[in-house]
Amino acid sequence: MVGKNMKKRLAGLLSVVLAVSAVASMASCGKGEETPKDTSASGAVTEAESTSSAYSTLEKQQFNQTFTILCRSELKDDFDIQNYGGSENDLLDDMIYERNKVIESDYGVTIVCEIPGDYMVVNEKIRSQATNGLDDYDMVIGHKFTFTSCAQSNYLLDLASVDVLNLSDPWWDAGCRKNMTVDEKTFLMTGDILPSSMKISSCLVFNKKMMKDLGKEEPYDLVKEGGWTLDALLSMTADVTQDKDGDGKINYKSDRFGMTAWKMDAPYSMFYGAGGMFVSIDETGTPVLDFDSEKVINIYDKLYTTLVSQEAYMVTEVGDYETNYDVFAEGRALFCDTTLSKITSFLSSMSEDYGILPEAKYDQYQQEYLSFVNGASGFVGMVSSEQSVDFAATIMNAMGAYNYDKVTPNMFEIITKLKGSRDPQSVEMVDIILRSRVYDFAYFFDLSVANVVQEQLSGKKPDISSTLTSATKQSSTALKKIINTFNK
């Protein structure tokens, strides 16, 4: 167990280590993949080789017990890798395999995963463990429909109350901690421990050849100067959509577009990227509906112009969402709104080069670029009946710190499946995207106000004022019920 005094002694060392690591990371941005260290026969990097890192500052001890994870099937690759090498996604799989072996050795544990296929089964197992005082699982992994439901039923442990688990450490997501905490209680968390969650970060990609053919400058310098805004995006996409086949109408099968998008991603990712937010946590730790209606409307107006007035190809039929990526991959769109995970799925084999960018800011006065995290993201937690809290927290912490050192710095190669960057500037952009992720309590707890922008854009409605007012009233009532549930 890492106690309070040891944490204090390590804090100074950790800050120095992280500063050195950050400088080293910046210095290597344009050099491709770092030459890997020698590995053992199993392919695992030993702790002795993992020096000058966040992981190396953690106090190790031998527990000699099993660490059991309850994990949704689609998130299993964050933990359940049985073999080194040979898979299609071998870069990430091999790093997770190495992490497991290092932690098993350093902490005397055996990592075991139980993987139900349906989230309802996960929820039921959490309920059963909590209500019967069982201790079957040390850590549980699920999506928002697991954690928002189970937290309100008091089935989950408050992670903020666990001293061993310092949620201010950089491998835990600061945005999640800030915006998903109620009365200083944190029931769900994400961060470097979940590479799949890191990939559920919104971004934009652009076609480098089309950018050049249209006589436009790649926006990298604009991003670095703080000028990558919705107005800049509007300017770059203006007049790009074109009827290429001359049939008098815009058709996604043959024409060119300034942007492609999917209704379940772009309205949210662009809105939150521009600093939109519906719920904030007040000084008492209570979620409150606290937003500037005028700003919401102004953001919406810009999104409406970009996606509707300028005739972007926004897929509104959920079943056709892949056509969004098909059009971009075929070289017929300048920009595509997406997530890092979908680059892996749909664009890694694209023949023309693409660049990766953060979502556009509202204006140059917005302090940072923000990356929306949607409901497909995974979260970690503990069941309220957990009987070995410090043990579970120590292993969770070790997994997060190891990934912070070894996995996340390779995220560009992971999402593009490249063993070396063809676009060093995109590596820097991916780092910006990963470290400025944003969560809205309204979205994760399904308050109606969070869906207004998406619903109105999907319906191509130019005004949202009345809908926003109505949804705000409904959401206020719903939020009060949620808070009362937590208070019980």
DAZIVEN-V445121 format. One record per run of one state. SS is the DSSP state (@ for helix, = for strand, . for the rest). FROM is the first residue (numbers start at 1). TO is the last residue. Records with the same first field share a line. If there is no record, write none. Layout:
SS = FROM-TO + FROM-TO
//
This chain:
. = 1-3 + 28-46 + 50-54 + 58-64 + 72-72 + 79-89 + 108-108 + 115-118 + 132-138 + 143-143 + 153-155 + 157-158 + 162-171 + 173-173 + 180-181 + 183-184 + 186-188 + 190-190 + 192-194 + 200-201 + 214-219 + 225-228 + 238-241 + 243-255 + 263-265 + 274-278 + 282-286 + 290-292 + 310-312 + 316-317 + 321-321 + 330-332 + 348-353 + 358-360 + 362-370 + 373-378 + 382-382 + 384-388 + 407-407 + 417-423 + 435-436 + 439-440 + 445-447 + 459-464 + 488-488
@ = 4-27 + 47-49 + 55-57 + 73-78 + 90-107 + 119-131 + 144-152 + 159-161 + 174-179 + 195-199 + 208-213 + 220-224 + 230-237 + 266-273 + 293-309 + 318-320 + 322-329 + 340-347 + 389-406 + 408-416 + 424-434 + 441-444 + 448-458 + 465-487
= = 65-71 + 109-114 + 139-142 + 156-156 + 172-172 + 182-182 + 185-185 + 189-189 + 191-191 + 202-207 + 229-229 + 242-242 + 256-262 + 279-281 + 287-289 + 313-315 + 333-339 + 354-357 + 361-361 + 371-372 + 379-381 + 383-383 + 437-438
//
